[in-house]
Amino acid sequence: MWRATKTTSAYLATILALFCFSTDSFGIQTGTPQASGGGSATSQPVGAAPKSLPSNPTSVATSAPSTPRVRFVPVLISATDGSGNPVSGLTKEQLTIMDTNQIVSPLQVLKAADIPLHLGIVLLSTPATFSQQRAAATDLVSKAIRPGVDEAFVVTARGKKPWPSDRLDWKQDPTELMKVIGGLDPHAGLPDAFNFNLETDETGLDENAGRNTIQTFGGNRVNVFDVVFSMMNSDPRPSRRVLVIFREPWSHSPGFGVRANHAVEGRLLRVVAVAQQLHMTVFVIGLEDLKFSGIADNNIGKVYTSLHAGEDGGAGAASREYDRQMERDRIRAYEAGKINIQRIASETGGTTFWSTKKNYSDAINGIAHQLAGQYIVTFTPRDIPGPAHTLKVTSNSGTHVLAQTAFSF
């Protein structure tokens, strides 16, 4: 349980009223946290999707209960200066809020650090980078989690082996969290929501330059995002909900063709919509793949031969050109995957760090600064038809503001 001091109890009571009112108004159902000890807060089973969350992106906008329209909306924002340092003393006079392209006046600007942080960290099962991810997650916990005040959970996505436990626990002790991170298996993880892949096989039976290319995008099982949403939804206490995830662009690619495009886009929209409904900010640490950077040529050192005797002097020009074109298509698909990752962050009020430093120290420092610069802004929403509102929060003082791009009733 988090503890409030005498000096902040009245302030926290205000925040509690704001968040409870907001939660009910936005149709977010919450469970009762389980009693636990030894520094562990609530725990959740990982084998089932959260019952209170929508199964498709369009249902977010239609799942609101039949209650009167709310009089105010609280939004979690991050404010940093031109150097990326947190901004202190932000006032409502410095902010401009656009609700569905119409200006609304801020009611209050409250320092968010005075309420607990509920932090989810999702590592990616990639053995080549896993040790660095683990070091970065440990660093983030040491910088962000205040013992007895904040809480966090850590889980891994993807992996050749299944996640070893059927439950996931909130932890309030940074030392305990670091032990959990240190014990993670780089080969085990929950299923991921994004699994695009493209395989090109060389064959001797294909007249098209001996190449067969197959794209895949699989998995409709309960995935790591379902589990994260369930965890964030399991504790009804007022909190700042933040998710930090490690991501590779390739698996987020929209692929080639309408069917793959629609599948990827639908899953992306659902992830963003539910995160917005939960007022959960997502920060991404992007893991670059040099194979798709345009710098390394995947065909260097490859020997080509012609399909038929005597063809182009045995140079294998048809096969070589096929591979070159496919490589260009892969790079375009990879870049589109990067854009999709950035959408998850930017549309939920976070940002993406494409880090190449050892243990991603620059990304962790950047996220820590964003967390230190968080505020809660309340405003009265515009009376417009429909439940969905677009949102934009800016500052007239040169401060860089991050906020989710939409909310719904």
Buried (B, 14 or more C-beta within 10 A) or exposed (E): EBEBEEEBEEBBEBBBEBBBBBBBBBBBBBBEBBEBEEBBBBBBEBEEBBEBBBEEBEEBBEBBEEEEEBEBBBBBBBBBBEEBEBBEEBEBEBBBBBBBEEEBEBBBBBBBBBBBBBBBBBBBBBEEBBEBBBBBBBBBBBBBBEEEBBBBBBBBBBBEEEBEEEEBBBBBBBEBBBEBBEEBEBEBBBBBBBBBEBEBEEEEEEEEBBBEBEBEBEEEEBBBBBBBBBBBBBBBBBBBBBBBBBBBBBBBBBBBEEEBBEBBBEBBBBBBBBBBBBBBBBBBBBBBBEBBEEEEEEEEEEEBEBBEEEEEEEEBBBBBEBBEEBBEEBBEBBBBBBEBBBBBBBBBBBBBBBBEEEBBBBBBBBBBBBBBBBBBBBBBBEEEEEBBBEBBBBBEBEBBBBBBBBBBB
